[in-house]
Amino acid sequence: MEGQGLALGWQHIVGPLIQQGKLVAPFEQQIATNQPFHIIAPEHKPLNPNAKALLDWLLKEMQ
């Protein structure tokens, strides 16, 4: 968004942003995978507020 770079994203999240013109798909190819992703964070150190907000959002979106 706003020229910040390139990212991968889930269709249900980025699709509406592409339709609104906030994101641009660089090509039409889409890849579906059943592979998990992992969130790695220190076990005994609290996350900073921005990292915690991102983690909370990711977990909410996965539900």
Buried (B, 14 or more C-beta within 10 A) or exposed (E): EEEEEEEEEEEEEBBEEEEEEEBEEEEEEEEEEEEEEEEEEEEEEEEEEEEEEEEEEEEEEEE
